[in-house]
Amino acid sequence: MRAGFFLIVLVFFGLVGYVTWHLGRITPGGRLAKCLVAGLFLLWMVAAFSSMFLRNRLSYSAVVALYEVGWPWLIAFAYLGIAFVLADIAVLCKILPKAYINDSLTGLLSIIGIVAAVMIDGGIHYNNKYREELTVQTQKPLEQQHIKVVLASDLHIGYSNRKAELARWVDMINAEHPDLVLFAGDIVDIQTKPLFDGNYAHEFRRLEAPAYAVLGNHEYIAGSEESEQFLADAGITLLKDSVAHFKGIDIIGRDDRSNPDRAALRDFADSLKGFSLLLDHQPSHLEEAQDAGIDFQFSGHTHRGQAWPISWITDAIFEKSWGPYQKGNTQYYISSGLGIWGPKIRIGTRSEYLVLHIYSNASILRRSSPEGV
């Protein structure tokens, strides 16, 4: 494992060197101009990583500034790398003159302009939240014929997605007038401190419907005990290898795979009485829900890579990395997430929440208040 980590680090810094060298090479003028452009790129990288490694030593406003300024570097780095690789290939194939990537103001402005335009469009795209709607029919009786559920995952609130943004999301959810709100993990980003200091819990308490959640890997990164305390303060019922019953719906909340001792789905069999809705943060081993006879599974975690071409990687890793899916009688929805980790940019993917309509074709039972088990 250690050897693999060092290999990844070596490859990463090799790619950083490749992009930095190309930036210096393509910049026209003398050594000073070339070093200035390459140096600014590296300084941008330092800002990105400083927000992570120095967040416990800096003020909240300083960390926020580093997040806002630094993290877009990741996207710029990736797309500059793609642009320079394509340019090198084009030069080798005699499609592009070598002068275009050597001391060329036209080449420099063209590549930087294209990357900047893609990033700006990705930022706008991220801020436009998508409302996905899905309807399922069940023969199992519910306590009302139609139950409307809003489901979301991967909010990643903290230094990047801050309180004002969370307030907008809560307003968006309340505008749906749901009967139930469910969160499939990674509500927290990488630290709970800004959530407690900024009283983020207050915004969640404005939700006008009962809310349940499961833990994701980022709740474990931030500290599971602190994350659980925050969810309690926010008025969100945590389902940690447990089941809650709501108007004929059995809400099954699995602990995240970060816990190697989490329960198996078969352990919930005796608790299931009605329409079964599974919250499992990571969409791994989807066959488990099918084998357990689960009616509907909602997961997140993948972000679908956040930006192309990383979406190709998540599509290859996961059986289903985004969207609706079905195995046997089990229906699934894998969400690309409402929030985001790192740079607030979406390229080829989207930030979304799901509105799920559950209709019962069976007789309607009497209504009752939600009861956790």
N, C-alpha and C positions, 0 to 999 in steps of 0.2 A: 504493500500500500504506500509506504514511504517513497519507494522508487517511482511509483506511478505519479505521486504528487510532484516530485522534483522534475519529472519529465514534462508534466503539464506546465509548471512554472518556467522551465527552460523554453518550451515551445512558445509560451505567451511572450516572454521577453525577446525571443527571437523575432516574433511578428512585430512587436513594438519597435525593435531596431530596424526592421525592414521598412515600416511606414515612415519612421523618423528619417532614415537615410534617403528615402524617396522625396520627402518634403524638402530636405536640404538640397537634393540634386535638382529638383524641378524649379526651385526658387531662383530667379535671375539676380544678377548682381554679384558682389564680392562675398568673401567669407562671413563678414558681419551679418549681412542680410540672411544668408543661409542658416547661420547659427541662431539668429533671432527667431525665424519661423520654426525651426526644429526645437528650439528651447521652449517656445511658447506651447508647443504641442506637449512636451514632456511636463511642463509646469501644470498644464491642464490635467494631465494624468495624476500628478501629485495631489491636486485639489480633490480629485475623485476619491482616492484612497485615504486621504486625510480625514474625510468625513466619516470613514468607517473606523479607522484606528485611533483617532483622537476625539471621538465623540464623548468620551467620559471625562475629558480634560478641558473641553471647550464649553462656552456658553451655548444655550439653546439656539440663539439667533446666529451664532457663528457656524454651528453645525448645519442649520437650515441653509445658510448661504452657500456652504461648501457642497451640500446636496444639490441645490439648484444649479450652481455653476459647474460643479465637477462631474456629476453623473452622466450628463449627455456625452461626455468624452467617450464612453463605451461604444455608443452608436457611431460617433464620428470615427473612432478607431477602426471599427468593423467595416464601415463603408469606404473609408479611405483605403483600407487594405484591399477590399474587393476592386476598387477603382484602379489601384496601382497594379494589381495582378492582371487585370484585363488589359491595361495599357501595355504592360510588358509583353503579354501574349500577342497583342496587336502589332507591336514593334517587331517581334520575332517573325511574325507571319507577313511582314512587309505591308501591313494594312495601314499602319500609322508611322509617320516619320519619327526617327529617334529624337530629333530636335524638339518634338512636342513634349517630351518628358525630361528634357535637359536644359536648364537655364531658360525656361519658357514662361513668360508672364501669362500668355494665353492658356497654356496647359495648367498652370497653377490656379488661375481664376476659374477655369472651366471645371476642374475637379472639385475645388472647394465650393464653388457655386452650386454644383449638382448635389453634393453631399449636404450642404446647408439647406437647400430646397426640400430634399427628402426628409430631413430632420424636422423642419418647420411643419411640413405637412403631417408628419407622424405625431407631432405634439398636438396639433389641431384635432387629428383623428382620435387621439387618446382621450381628449376632453369631451368628445361626443360619445356619450354612453348609449349603448345599444340595448333595446328592449326586446328580448327574445320571448316568444309566447308559444306555449305548448299545451295541448289538451290530451288528457288520458281518460279513458272510460274504464270503470270497474264494475263487476257484478257483486262486489262486496258491499254490504250496507254501510252508509255513512249517516251521521246524525243530521246532515242537511244534504240536499241533492247535489249542490255545487259548493266546493271549497276552493277558494283562491289562495294560492301560496306564492310568496315572493322568495326566491332563493338567490343567494349571492355567495361568492367565494373570493378569497385573495384580495381583501381590502388593503392590507399592508399599510395601516395607518401609523403615523409617527412623524418622523422628520420630513418625509417626502410628501405623503398624502396627509395633510394636516386637518385641524379641527374644522376650518371653514369648508373644506372639501367634504368632510364627513357629514356636516350639516346639510349640504346640498344633496348628498346621497340619501340621508334620512328623509328629507322632504320628498325626494323622488319615490322612495318606497311607500311613504304615507299616502302619496297621491294615487297609488294603486288601490287603496282601501282593501288590503289583503285581510284574510282571516288569520293568517299565520305567516311568520317570517323565519327563514332558516338560513344559517350561515355555515358553509362547509370548510371552515378552517382558514388559517392565516389572516385573521382579523388584525392581529398584531404584526408589525414588521420585524425589526431585529432587536427592539428594546422597549420595555414598558415604561421607562422613566418619563418620556415626554407625554405619555398618555395620562399618567397620574398627575404630573405637574400641570398639565393643561386642562384637566378635568374633562377629558374626552368622553368619559362615561355619561356625562350629562346629555350629550347628543343622542346616544343610544336610548336613553330613558324617554325620549320623545316619540319612540316608535309606538304606533297606536294599535299594534297587534302583539300577541304573545310571540316571543323570539327565543329560538333555541340555536345552539351552536355546538360544533365539535372542534377539537384542537387540530392544528396543522403543524407542519414541521417548524414553522417560524415561531409558534407559541413555545415550542421546546427550545429553540435557539434563544429566545428572549427570556426563558425561564418559565417552566410550566406552572409553578406555584404562583408566581407573580401574574402570569396570564390568566389563571383561573380566578385570582382575586379581582382582576380588572373586569372580567366578564360578570362576576357577581355584582360588582359596583354598578355595572352598566345595565343590570336587570335582565341579563340574558342567561337563560337556563343552559348550563353545560351538560351535554350528554357525553359521558366518558365511559364507553362500553356499557351503555344503559339504554333503556327504552322509555319513551313518553307516549301517552295515548291522548290524542286530540280529535274529538268528534268522529271517531271511527278510523282515524289514521294512526298507525303505529310508527312513530318516528324513532328509528334506530340510529344511535350515534356511536360510531366506532372511534376508538382512540387512534391517533395517527400511527403510522408505521415506525415513527421514531421510537415508539415504545415496543421493544421486541416481545414483550409479554402481553400484548393486547389480546383481547378475546377473539375467538373464532366466530364466524357468523352463525354457525350451528348452535352456539351457546345461547342465542337469543330465541330459539325456536319456541320455547314454552311461553315466551312473553308476547308472542304475536297473536293478535285476535282479529285484526281487520286489514285494511289496505296498508301494505308495508312500504315505507319510504326510508331508504337508507342514506345517511350522510357519511361519506368516507372521503377524507380530504384527497388522498392520492388514488388515482384510477388504475391501480395495479390489480392483476388477477381478477378481472371482471367476471370470470366464470364462477367465482365464489358466490356472488349474488344470484346468479342463475341457478346454481346448484341448491341454494338455500330457499329458492322460490320467492325471492324478493320481487315486489311489483315494480318499484322504481328506485333507481340509484342516482344521487347527485354528487358529483365530485368536482374538484378544481385542480390546483397545484401546477398544472402544465404551463399556464399562461399562453399556451400554444407557441412558446418560444419568445413571445412579445414582439420580435422583429424578424422578418425574413432575412436570411435563409435559416435562422435557428428553428423556425417552424418545421422545416424538413427534418431536423434532428428529433424534435419531440414527436413528430408523426412516425418516425422510425422506432423510437423507444417504446411508445405506448401503443397498445392495441387500438385505442381510440384516444386522441389527444384533444379533440374538441368536437362539440356538437352532439346531436341526438344519435342514439344507437340502440340496437336491440339484439339480445341474445335469448333465443327461446321466447318465453313469456315475460322476460324482464326487460323493461325499458330503462334507458340511461340518458343522462345529459351530463357531458363533461364541459365545464365552463372555462373560458379563457380568462375569467376573473373580472371583477369590477374595478379593482385598483391595479397596482403594478409594483414590482420591485425595481429599485434603481431609477434609471431615467424615465421620465414620464412621456414616453414616445412609443407609439404603436405603428409598426410598418407591416402590412400584410396580415395583421391580426386585429382584434377589437376588444374593447372593454365593455362588459355586458352584465346584465342581470336577467334572470329567468322568471317569467310569470307563468306559473303552472296552474291550469284549471283541472280539477279532479271532479268528474261527474260520476255519480252512482246510478246504476240502472236498477238497483235493488230497492227494497222498501226503506223508507227513511225512519231512523230511530229517533227517540226523544233526544233533545239537546242536553248537553252537560258541559261543565267547565273543564278545561284541560287538567289532566292529572298525571303527574310524573311518577314513574315507577323505577 
